[in-house]
Amino acid sequence: MLAWVAGGTIRGMNSPSRFRISASTARWCVVGLVLAALLAGSLLPGGVQVLPERAISLPGGFVLFLGGISPPVKHLIAFGLLGFFLVLALEADWRQAGLVAGGLAGLGLAIEVVQIVIPVRSFLWLDAGASAAGAVGGVVIGLFVRWFVGGAAAETQESRADVARRR
């Protein structure tokens, strides 16, 4: 079972949080929000302005130009986030994760096909490819996080059992 580190302790991902919603519900809420933002940004004629067009000045003289991110990079990020959170929400194994990656790649292609009939939108193979690459990358990172954090939780449970046996 996937676990998370909070306040130096490892707790199960399905244990209730201080907000009185289960971690599973929270993960599915994030999936829904990312999916809604992705669909709105991809299917509305003008898109959705999420990032500011102007630069953001940060301390130390750093300047971010967030509005200048190219559409394929936005596809890569959006589908990566969606794949990552879907793997966590489903608590997917490798087989399920492969299906998630394939399904998201198909969703990216379907969105590009639908964009043919939307004004000021067009079908681009580059965007479809970026969507697929983002989905695969997000799924792989999600699997790694599940393995890494789940392994830490299992080790903690084993060490607690060892300590209990020694008493």
N, C-alpha and C positions, 0 to 999 in steps of 0.2 A: 504494500500500500504506500502511496506517495505521502511524504511527510514534509514539513517545513520547519525552518529554524526561526524561533521567535523568542527574544529575550534570553538567548543562550540555551534554550531547551528545544528538543525536537518533539513536535506533536503531530498526531495524525491529521491528514488533510481534511478528513470528514468530521473532525471535532468542531463544535460550535465556536464561533468567534465572539468577541465582545459586542459585536453588532447584532447578535442573535439570528444570524443566518448561517447556514452551513457553508463550508468551504466549497462544496460541490455546487450549491446554488450561486455562490459568488463567481465561480469559474464560468458557469453557463451564462451569467449576466455579462461578463466580459466578452465572451464569444458573441453574444447577441449585439452588443454595442459595436464591436469591431466589424461584424458582418453588416450592420446597418450603415455604418460610416463608409464601408467599402462600396456597398451598393449605391448609396446616395452619391458618392463621389464619382462613380463610374457611369451611372445611368441618367443622371440629371443633365439637361442640355448644357448648362454652364458649369457643371460640377459644383462642389461645395468648397468654399474658401475656408480651409481649416488652418492653414499656416499663413502668417502675415506676409505681405508682399515686401514690406520694408525690412531692413536689417535690424537685428536685436543686438544692442551693445551689452556686453558682459563685463564684469570686473576684470581688471588686468589687461584691458585693451582688446579683448577678443570680440569679434563681430561675427554673428551668424546670419547667413542669408538663406533663411528657411524657405521662402517663397520661390526660390530659384531651383528647387529640386525637380529634376526631369520626370516626366510621367512614367517611364519604365522603372525608375528607382522607387517611385511611389507605389507602383504595383508590387515590386519586390518586397517592400516593407509591409504593405497591407496584407498580402497573402502570407508572408512570413509570420506576422503576428497572429493571423487567423489560424494557421497550421499549428503554431506553438500552443495557443490556448485550447484548440480543439483536442490535441493530444492529451493535455492535462485534464480537460473536462471529461473526456471519455475514459481516462486512465488506460490508454490504448497500449496494446502490445505491438510487436513489429508488424504483424500481419494487418492489424487494424490501422496502424499508422500508414502503411502502404496504401490502403484504401482511402484514407483521409487525403494523402498527398495526391493520389490520382483523381479523387473527386474534386479537390480544389483546383487542380490543373484543368479539369473539364469545366468547372465554373468560370475560370478565367477565360477560357476559349468561348464559352457561351456568352459571357459579358461582351467580349469583342464582337461576336456575331450580332448581338442585339444593338450594339452601337452603330451599326450600318444604317439603321433607320432613324437614329436620333440626330437632330440638327446639330451642326458643329462638332460632331463626333465621327470617328471613322474606325474601321477595322485595321489593326496593326499587329503583324506577327510578332514584332518586338515586344509589345505589351503582353501578348499571350505567353510568350516565352519567359518574360520577367515574372509573370504571375506564377507560372509553373515552377520556376527556379525558387521563388520566394516560398511557395508552398512546401517544396521538398526541404529547403533549408530550415524553415520553421518547424517542420515535423521532426527532422533529425535533432535539432536543438531541444525540442520538447522531450524526445525520447531520452536524450542524454541527461536532461534535468531530472526526469523521472527515475532513471537508473542511478544517478549520483545521489540524489536526495533520498530515494527509497533505500539504497544501499546503506546510507548513513543511519537511517532509521532502524534498519534491520541489525546493523552492528551495535547500535545503542541498546536495542532490546536484548540482543545476545549478551552484551556486557552486563546488563542489569540482571539477567538470569544467572550469569556466572557469579556475580556478587551475592545473589540470594542463595545460591548453592553453597558458597563458602561459609555462610553464617550458620 
